[in-house]
């Protein structure tokens, strides 16, 4: 075996495909000599007699390596390299400059032009192929990086597609969850109930609602499941069935000895739901709740507060008071006891039950809204009623927190219509 053959065998590129080397030189003899060495080493070779021809070739086929003379007619080797480096859309080309220049300033200029390496004329086959093997390692890393990037792009595309589908499903789930609260505004005699539900994400763990018990009484509930997102939303959907508008499914209702619907006492219902969570559902979560039964004739409200933020009563004269002692959340301790709270809503009074997404809203300094802030909102919006009040409350809370909502926001507002003033009542009597 000749020396040339041994060198060619040892120097063949390791990639499965043959690397394409473009020779750029205005000397046909120089190109022919280099082409022989490269072909024997296993490279595919293409030739160009000037920089313009080389650029035209690169527009149709991208070489792996360009071996260019420095001094050529028209465009020089460094100028060719600069133009190629300006094209950042194509695959990286390893660029070798052939030159008789060996001054440090010349070398620096060539590198600044974008060249990867130099070969000094006259060039030996051994040195040429050694430099190409060094370039081969860089090109192999480039190939691996492109392969990884391609796989990442495919994965990201798949993730985007999955995210789009998930967002679509979550949007539908949000609409369904909003439907769980039924009517946002309901009337029961002289009483009105307004509901607000604003999840922090697509879906949330808060739930509010109301339902008729019989011709005299109605029930209201506010629930906040621990955690956020889909898991919390699924539990709220399960709990919504316990307060269903369908009387046969509502856990709060039973038929008394006269065949009429009545409500279980709020404390009894809380104990039942606590047992349901711990014994039947067996989930690693809990929820806070306020459940109240309202008598439309007397205005009496009997409620249970199970770990939920304190209800707030605003009297007809504008004064605000906090109700309740807190209580244990539902689903924490088996056999937990719950106390009932009793109060009377006189004409013109209203009762607000807000979730901790409102109470715990914080300003830039970290100070939470709390009872003072919520009381101030009620005082400021004293003349606003129904959905207008709960919507104004949301705007006030978001303004306080700088537009940031980190938790689900929900609220339930019970209002008793104010008694007509004496003059208005007399006018109505005279007209009658």
Secondary structure by P-SEA (a helix, b strand, c coil): ccaaaaaaaaacccccbbbbbbbbcccaaaaaaaaaaaaaabbbbbbbccaaaaaaaaaaccccccccccccccccaaaaaaaaaacccccccbbbbbcccccaaaaaaaaaacccccccccccaaaaaaaaaaaaaaaaaaaaaaaaaaaaaaaaaaaaaaaaaaaaaaaaaaaaaaacccccccccccbbbbbbbbbccccccccccccccccccccccccccccccaaaaaaaaaaaaaaccccccccccccccccbbbbccaaaaaaaaaaaacccccccccccbbbbbbcccccbbbbbbccccbbbbbcccbbbbbbcccccccccccbbbbbbbbbbbcccbbbbbbccccccccccccccccaaaaaaaaaaaccccaaaaaaaaaaaaaaaacccccbbbbbbbbbccccccaaaaaaaaaac
